[in-house]
Amino acid sequence: MSGARNSFAAWLLPLVAITLLAGHMSGAVACLSEHGSIPFKPRDFTLGLSLLTLLLVFVNKPAFSPAALALLLIPTLRFADAAAFKRYINVTDGDPNIAIMTLGSILLVTTVALLVLFTVDGSKIVLRAAVVVILLSTGSILYEAAGFAEYSQIAGRPAGFITQPNGAIIIMCLMLGIVMTLNESFWGNIIIIAIAAVGVGVTLSRSGMIVFALMVMCYLAANLRRHFGKIVIIAAASVPAILAGFAILSQMASSRNFGTDKNAMDRVAAITGMFSGNTDKMESDERMKDLRDGWEAVGTAPVFGHGSGCASSRWQPHNQWVAIWLDIGVGGVVLFAATLLLLTARCLITGGKGFFALLPLWGFTVFSQNLVETAGYWLCAGVVAIVATKSRFRLALKHKAPAGAEVFSANG
C-alpha cells in the first residue's frame, strides 16, 4: 500500500509542480486573474498548489542540497524586513500589505521550486516547467502583439503575461539558461532558442537582447566542435530570418499609434546597431538618471539601507547591486555577491557545469532592480547549485529495531 502511495505521488508531483511554477513564473495566473479570465485568485492558486507540492515533495523523499538551500537567505531576509521590521512602507499599490504578501508569495514559490529540485526527477520537472514558461511567455507576447489583448504596462511594447516588457525578457532568459543547462538535446535547445528569440525581439528590450545574444553565442561556441555542421546550417538559415525580423520590427514600430513611435523606432535602431557594432543608441538618459538617484540614496543609508521594497517602488535604479544596497544595506550586497561568486567558483571547479544558467544571473544584475524579487531568478541559481555541487542530505526518522532483530544481527 505504501508503494502504491509513493508511486501515485511520484506521478502527481510533476503535474502539480509544473502547473505551479509555470503559472507563477510566467505571470499567467496573475495576469489572467487581473483580466477576469480565470475564476480564482493568484493567492489561492499559489498557496493551494504550493502546499500540495510540498506534501508530494516530502513523500518523494528529497535529497537536500545545502548550497541550494542557502539561496533562501536573501528572499527570507527581505520578507522578514518588510513584514516584521517595516522599515519601508510600500504604498505603491494602495495597501502596504500587498507588497508584503507579494514578497511572501515569492519566498514560498522559491522554497517550493528549490525543494522540487531535490527530488529524484527534480531536474526533469524543472526543465519542463522552464520550457512551459518560455512557451507561455512567447505565446502571450505574440497574442498581444497581434492585437487580441492588452497586457503590457508600456504602450507600444508587448509584454505578454508578465506585463512588463523587460521583465518578460528576463524570465525567458533565466528559463533558457535552465533549459541549456539541463537539456542535452542540441536540436531541442535550438528550437527553444528560436521560440524565445521571437518573444525577445517583439518586446524591443535592448538589455534583454544583449543578454540573450550573449547566451546564444556562448551556447553555439560551446557546441561548435561537436555540432559544427549543424551550426553552419543554423547560421545560414538565421541570417534571412534575422533580417526579416528586423524588417517586421521596423514596420511595427513605424505603424504604432500609441504615441511611442520614436521610442519604438529608437529601440529597433539600437537593436539593429548592436549587431552592426554601433552602440550609440543603447544608452538611456532616463535610466542613467535613475541610477544616479539610486546611488545618491545609498549614500544616505549605506549600512542598513532604506528597507526592502524601496528600490523597486521608489528609486528604480535598474541595477540589482544598487537596489539590494538600497533595500537591506551593504550586508545585502556582500551576501548577494558571495552567492554569485560561490556559484561561479563551483562552476569553474566542476569544468563549467551550470555555466549557461550563470550567464543571465550575472548579466541582468546591471540592467534590473527586480531580480531578487522573482522566484525564477533563484530557481535558475538553484539549478547551478544542483549541477555544480554534490553534497546532499536526507531527513529520516529513526526507528528502534525489535529486540529479536538485534540479537539475530549480533549473532550473525
C-alpha positions as CSV (number, residue, x, y, z in Angstrom):
1,M,0.0,0.0,0.0
2,S,2.9,2.3,0.9
3,G,4.5,1.6,-2.5
4,A,1.2,2.5,-4.3
5,R,1.1,5.8,-2.5
6,N,4.7,6.6,-3.3
7,S,4.1,5.7,-7.0
8,F,1.0,7.9,-7.1
9,A,2.9,10.8,-5.5
10,A,5.8,10.4,-8.0
11,W,3.3,10.5,-10.9
12,L,1.3,13.5,-9.5
13,L,4.3,15.7,-8.4
14,P,5.4,16.7,-12.0
15,L,1.9,17.7,-12.9
16,V,1.3,19.9,-9.8
17,A,4.8,21.4,-9.7
18,I,4.9,22.3,-13.4
19,T,1.4,23.9,-13.1
20,L,2.6,25.9,-10.0
21,L,6.0,27.0,-11.3
22,A,4.9,27.8,-14.9
23,G,1.7,29.6,-13.8
24,H,3.5,31.7,-11.3
25,M,6.8,32.4,-13.1
26,S,5.2,33.2,-16.5
27,G,2.8,35.6,-14.8
28,A,-0.1,33.8,-16.5
29,V,-2.2,33.3,-13.4
30,A,-1.8,36.9,-12.1
31,C,-2.4,38.5,-15.5
32,L,-5.4,36.3,-16.4
33,S,-6.9,36.9,-13.0
34,E,-6.4,40.6,-13.4
35,H,-8.3,40.5,-16.7
36,G,-11.1,38.3,-15.3
37,S,-10.2,35.3,-17.5
38,I,-9.9,32.8,-14.7
39,P,-12.3,32.2,-11.7
40,F,-9.7,32.0,-8.9
41,K,-7.3,34.4,-7.3
42,P,-3.5,34.1,-7.7
43,R,-3.2,33.9,-3.9
44,D,-5.4,30.8,-3.8
45,F,-3.6,29.3,-6.7
46,T,-0.1,29.9,-5.2
47,L,-1.0,28.8,-1.7
48,G,-3.0,25.7,-2.6
49,L,-0.6,24.3,-5.1
50,S,2.4,25.2,-3.0
51,L,1.1,23.2,0.0
52,L,0.2,20.3,-2.3
53,T,3.6,20.4,-4.0
54,L,5.3,20.4,-0.6
55,L,3.4,17.4,0.5
56,L,4.3,15.5,-2.6
57,V,7.9,16.5,-2.4
58,F,8.4,15.1,1.1
59,V,6.5,11.9,0.1
60,N,9.1,11.5,-2.6
61,K,12.0,11.7,-0.1
62,P,14.0,14.6,-1.3
63,A,17.8,14.8,-1.0
64,F,18.6,18.4,0.1
65,S,21.4,20.5,-1.2
66,P,22.9,22.8,1.4
67,A,24.2,25.1,-1.4
68,A,20.7,25.5,-2.9
69,L,19.1,25.9,0.5
70,A,21.5,28.8,1.2
71,L,19.8,30.7,-1.7
72,L,16.8,31.3,0.5
73,L,18.8,33.7,2.7
74,I,18.2,36.8,0.7
75,P,14.4,36.2,0.0
76,T,13.9,35.4,3.7
77,L,15.8,38.5,4.9
78,R,13.8,40.7,2.6
79,F,10.5,39.2,3.6
80,A,11.3,39.5,7.3
81,D,12.5,43.1,6.8
82,A,9.2,44.1,5.1
83,A,6.8,42.0,7.3
84,A,8.4,42.4,10.8
85,F,10.6,45.5,10.8
86,K,8.6,47.5,8.3
87,R,11.4,49.9,7.7
88,Y,9.9,50.9,4.3
89,I,6.1,51.1,3.9
90,N,5.3,50.4,0.3
91,V,2.1,52.2,-0.6
92,T,2.5,51.9,-4.4
93,D,-0.5,49.6,-4.7
94,G,-2.6,51.4,-2.1
95,D,-2.3,48.8,0.6
96,P,1.1,48.2,2.2
97,N,0.2,44.6,2.9
98,I,0.1,43.9,-0.8
99,A,3.8,44.4,-1.0
100,I,4.4,42.1,2.0
101,M,2.2,39.4,0.6
102,T,4.0,39.6,-2.7
103,L,7.3,39.1,-1.0
104,G,5.8,36.2,1.0
105,S,4.5,34.6,-2.2
106,I,7.9,34.9,-3.9
107,L,9.6,33.3,-0.8
108,L,7.0,30.5,-0.8
109,V,7.3,29.7,-4.5
110,T,11.1,29.9,-4.4
111,T,11.2,27.5,-1.5
112,V,8.9,25.1,-3.2
113,A,10.8,25.4,-6.5
114,L,14.1,24.5,-4.8
115,L,12.6,21.6,-2.9
116,V,11.3,20.2,-6.2
117,L,14.8,20.2,-7.5
118,F,15.8,18.0,-4.6
119,T,13.6,15.1,-5.7
120,V,14.7,12.2,-7.8
121,D,13.2,13.6,-11.0
122,G,13.5,17.3,-9.9
123,S,15.8,18.3,-12.8
124,K,13.4,16.9,-15.3
125,I,10.4,18.6,-13.7
126,V,12.2,22.0,-13.6
127,L,13.3,21.6,-17.2
128,R,9.8,21.0,-18.3
129,A,8.5,23.9,-16.3
130,A,11.1,26.2,-17.8
131,V,10.0,25.1,-21.3
132,V,6.4,25.8,-20.5
133,V,7.3,29.3,-19.1
134,I,9.1,30.2,-22.4
135,L,6.1,28.9,-24.5
136,L,3.6,30.8,-22.4
137,S,5.7,34.0,-22.4
138,T,6.3,34.0,-26.2
139,G,2.8,32.9,-27.0
140,S,1.2,35.7,-24.8
141,I,3.6,38.3,-26.3
142,L,2.6,37.4,-29.8
143,Y,-1.0,37.2,-28.8
144,E,-0.8,40.8,-27.5
145,A,1.3,42.0,-30.5
146,A,-1.4,40.7,-32.8
147,G,-3.9,43.0,-31.1
148,F,-6.0,40.3,-29.3
149,A,-5.2,41.6,-25.8
150,E,-3.6,44.5,-23.9
151,Y,-1.4,43.2,-21.1
152,S,1.7,45.5,-21.2
153,Q,2.3,48.3,-18.8
154,I,4.1,50.2,-21.5
155,A,2.1,51.3,-24.6
156,G,3.5,50.0,-27.8
157,R,5.7,47.3,-26.3
158,P,4.0,43.9,-26.0
159,A,5.0,42.1,-22.7
160,G,2.6,39.2,-22.5
161,F,1.5,37.8,-19.2
162,I,4.5,39.3,-17.3
163,T,3.0,42.8,-18.3
164,Q,6.5,44.5,-18.1
165,P,8.5,44.1,-21.4
166,N,11.9,44.0,-19.7
167,G,10.6,41.6,-17.0
168,A,9.3,39.3,-19.7
169,I,12.7,39.0,-21.4
170,I,14.5,38.4,-18.0
171,I,12.3,35.5,-17.1
172,M,12.7,34.0,-20.6
173,C,16.5,34.3,-20.5
174,L,16.5,32.7,-17.0
175,M,14.4,29.8,-18.1
176,L,16.5,29.5,-21.3
177,G,19.6,29.2,-19.0
178,I,17.9,26.3,-17.2
179,V,17.0,24.6,-20.5
180,M,20.5,24.9,-21.9
181,T,21.9,23.5,-18.6
182,L,19.6,20.6,-18.1
183,N,18.6,19.6,-21.6
184,E,21.2,17.5,-23.5
185,S,19.4,17.6,-26.9
186,F,21.2,20.1,-29.2
187,W,18.3,20.4,-31.6
188,G,15.8,20.6,-28.8
189,N,17.6,23.6,-27.3
190,I,17.9,25.3,-30.7
191,I,14.1,25.1,-31.2
192,I,13.6,26.6,-27.7
193,I,16.1,29.3,-28.5
194,A,14.3,30.1,-31.8
195,I,10.9,30.3,-30.0
196,A,12.4,32.6,-27.3
197,A,14.1,34.8,-29.9
198,V,10.7,35.8,-31.3
199,G,9.4,36.9,-27.9
200,V,12.7,38.7,-27.1
201,G,12.6,40.6,-30.4
202,V,8.9,41.7,-30.2
203,T,9.3,43.3,-26.8
204,L,12.1,45.6,-28.1
205,S,14.2,45.1,-25.0
206,R,17.7,46.4,-25.5
207,S,19.2,44.9,-22.4
208,G,17.3,41.7,-22.9
209,M,18.7,41.4,-26.4
210,I,22.2,41.8,-25.2
211,V,22.0,39.0,-22.6
212,F,20.0,36.8,-24.9
213,A,22.6,37.2,-27.8
214,L,25.4,36.5,-25.3
215,M,23.7,33.3,-24.1
216,V,23.1,32.1,-27.7
217,M,26.7,32.9,-28.8
218,C,28.2,31.1,-25.8
219,Y,25.9,28.1,-26.4
220,L,26.9,27.8,-30.1
221,A,30.6,28.3,-29.3
222,A,30.5,25.6,-26.6
223,N,28.9,23.2,-29.1
224,L,31.0,24.2,-32.2
225,R,33.3,21.2,-32.2
226,R,30.6,18.6,-31.6
227,H,27.9,20.1,-33.9
228,F,30.0,22.2,-36.4
229,G,28.0,21.2,-39.5
230,K,24.6,21.8,-37.7
231,I,25.8,25.2,-36.6
232,V,26.8,26.2,-40.1
233,I,23.3,25.3,-41.3
234,I,21.7,27.2,-38.4
235,A,23.8,30.3,-39.1
236,A,22.9,30.2,-42.8
237,A,19.2,29.9,-42.0
238,S,19.4,32.5,-39.3
239,V,20.6,35.4,-41.5
240,P,17.5,35.8,-43.6
241,A,15.3,35.1,-40.5
242,I,17.1,37.9,-38.6
243,L,16.8,40.3,-41.5
244,A,13.1,39.5,-41.9
245,G,12.7,40.0,-38.1
246,F,14.3,43.5,-38.2
247,A,12.1,44.4,-41.2
248,I,9.0,43.3,-39.3
249,L,10.0,45.2,-36.2
250,S,10.7,48.4,-38.1
251,Q,7.3,48.1,-39.8
252,M,5.6,47.5,-36.4
253,A,7.4,50.5,-34.9
254,S,6.6,52.9,-37.7
255,S,2.9,51.9,-37.6
256,R,2.3,52.2,-33.9
257,N,-0.5,54.6,-32.8
258,F,0.3,54.8,-29.1
259,G,2.4,57.9,-29.1
260,T,5.6,55.9,-28.6
261,D,6.7,55.8,-32.3
262,K,10.0,57.4,-31.6
263,N,10.7,55.2,-28.6
264,A,9.9,52.1,-30.6
265,M,12.0,53.3,-33.6
266,D,14.9,54.2,-31.4
267,R,14.8,50.7,-29.8
268,V,14.7,49.0,-33.2
269,A,17.7,51.1,-34.3
270,A,19.6,50.3,-31.1
271,I,19.0,46.5,-31.5
272,T,19.9,46.7,-35.2
273,G,23.0,48.8,-34.4
274,M,24.1,46.3,-31.7
275,F,24.6,43.6,-34.4
276,S,26.5,46.1,-36.7
277,G,28.8,47.3,-33.9
278,N,27.0,50.7,-33.4
279,T,26.1,51.1,-29.7
280,D,25.3,54.8,-29.7
281,K,21.5,54.3,-29.1
282,M,21.9,51.6,-26.5
283,E,22.3,54.2,-23.8
284,S,19.3,55.6,-22.0
285,D,19.4,59.1,-20.3
286,E,16.4,58.2,-18.2
287,R,18.0,55.1,-16.9
288,M,21.2,56.8,-16.1
289,K,19.3,59.4,-14.1
290,D,17.5,56.7,-12.2
291,L,20.8,55.0,-11.4
292,R,22.4,58.3,-10.2
293,D,19.3,59.0,-8.0
294,G,19.5,55.5,-6.5
295,W,23.3,55.8,-5.8
296,E,22.7,59.1,-4.1
297,A,20.0,57.5,-1.9
298,V,22.5,54.7,-1.0
299,G,24.8,57.4,0.5
300,T,22.1,58.5,2.9
301,A,21.7,55.0,4.4
302,P,24.8,52.9,3.4
303,V,24.9,50.4,6.3
304,F,21.3,49.1,6.6
305,G,19.6,50.6,3.6
306,H,16.1,52.1,3.5
307,G,14.1,49.0,3.8
308,S,13.0,46.1,1.5
309,G,10.8,47.2,-1.4
310,C,12.1,50.8,-1.7
311,A,14.4,50.1,-4.7
312,S,11.7,48.7,-7.0
313,S,8.9,51.1,-5.9
314,R,10.6,54.4,-5.1
315,W,14.0,54.8,-6.8
316,Q,14.1,52.1,-9.6
317,P,17.9,52.3,-10.3
318,H,17.7,49.5,-13.0
319,N,20.7,47.9,-11.3
320,Q,20.5,45.0,-8.8
321,W,23.6,45.9,-6.9
322,V,22.4,49.4,-6.1
323,A,18.8,48.1,-5.5
324,I,19.8,45.5,-2.9
325,W,22.0,48.1,-1.2
326,L,19.0,50.4,-1.0
327,D,16.8,47.6,0.4
328,I,19.0,45.9,3.0
329,G,22.3,47.7,3.1
330,V,25.9,46.8,2.4
331,G,25.4,43.4,4.1
332,G,22.9,42.5,1.4
333,V,25.4,43.5,-1.3
334,V,28.1,41.3,0.3
335,L,25.7,38.4,0.6
336,F,24.4,38.7,-3.0
337,A,28.0,39.0,-4.3
338,A,29.1,36.0,-2.2
339,T,26.2,33.9,-3.6
340,L,27.1,34.6,-7.2
341,L,30.8,34.3,-6.7
342,L,30.5,30.9,-4.9
343,L,28.2,29.6,-7.6
344,T,30.7,30.8,-10.2
345,A,33.6,29.2,-8.3
346,R,31.7,25.8,-8.2
347,C,31.0,26.1,-11.9
348,L,34.7,26.6,-12.7
349,I,35.8,23.8,-10.3
350,T,33.4,21.4,-12.0
351,G,34.5,22.2,-15.5
352,G,31.8,24.6,-16.5
353,K,28.7,22.8,-15.1
354,G,25.9,25.3,-14.8
355,F,27.6,28.0,-17.0
356,F,24.6,28.7,-19.2
357,A,22.4,29.3,-16.2
358,L,25.1,31.6,-14.6
359,L,25.1,33.9,-17.6
360,P,21.6,35.5,-17.0
361,L,22.2,35.5,-13.2
362,W,25.2,37.8,-13.7
363,G,24.1,39.5,-17.0
364,F,20.9,41.1,-15.7
365,T,22.4,42.5,-12.5
366,V,23.5,45.7,-14.3
367,F,20.1,46.1,-16.0
368,S,17.4,45.3,-13.5
369,Q,16.4,46.0,-9.9
370,N,13.8,43.2,-9.6
371,L,15.9,40.1,-9.9
372,V,15.9,39.1,-6.3
373,E,12.1,39.6,-6.3
374,T,11.5,36.8,-8.8
375,A,11.3,33.1,-7.9
376,G,12.6,32.4,-11.4
377,Y,16.0,34.0,-10.6
378,W,16.5,31.8,-7.5
379,L,15.4,28.7,-9.3
380,C,17.9,29.4,-12.0
381,A,20.6,29.8,-9.3
382,G,19.3,26.6,-7.7
383,V,20.0,24.7,-10.9
384,V,23.6,25.9,-10.9
385,A,23.9,24.8,-7.3
386,I,22.4,21.4,-8.0
387,V,24.6,20.6,-11.0
388,A,27.8,22.1,-9.7
389,T,27.7,20.6,-6.1
390,K,27.5,17.0,-4.9
391,S,26.7,17.5,-1.2
392,R,23.3,16.1,-0.3
393,F,21.4,15.0,2.9
394,R,18.1,13.4,3.6
395,L,15.8,13.7,6.6
396,A,14.9,10.3,8.1
397,L,13.1,9.1,11.2
398,K,15.0,6.5,13.2
399,H,13.0,3.5,14.4
400,K,14.3,1.3,17.2
401,A,14.7,-2.2,15.9
402,P,12.9,-5.1,17.8
403,A,15.0,-6.9,20.4
404,G,14.9,-10.1,18.4
405,A,16.3,-8.4,15.4
406,E,19.2,-7.0,17.4
407,V,20.1,-10.5,18.8
408,F,19.9,-12.0,15.3
409,S,22.2,-9.3,13.9
410,A,24.6,-9.7,16.8
411,N,24.8,-13.5,16.3
412,G,25.3,-13.2,12.6
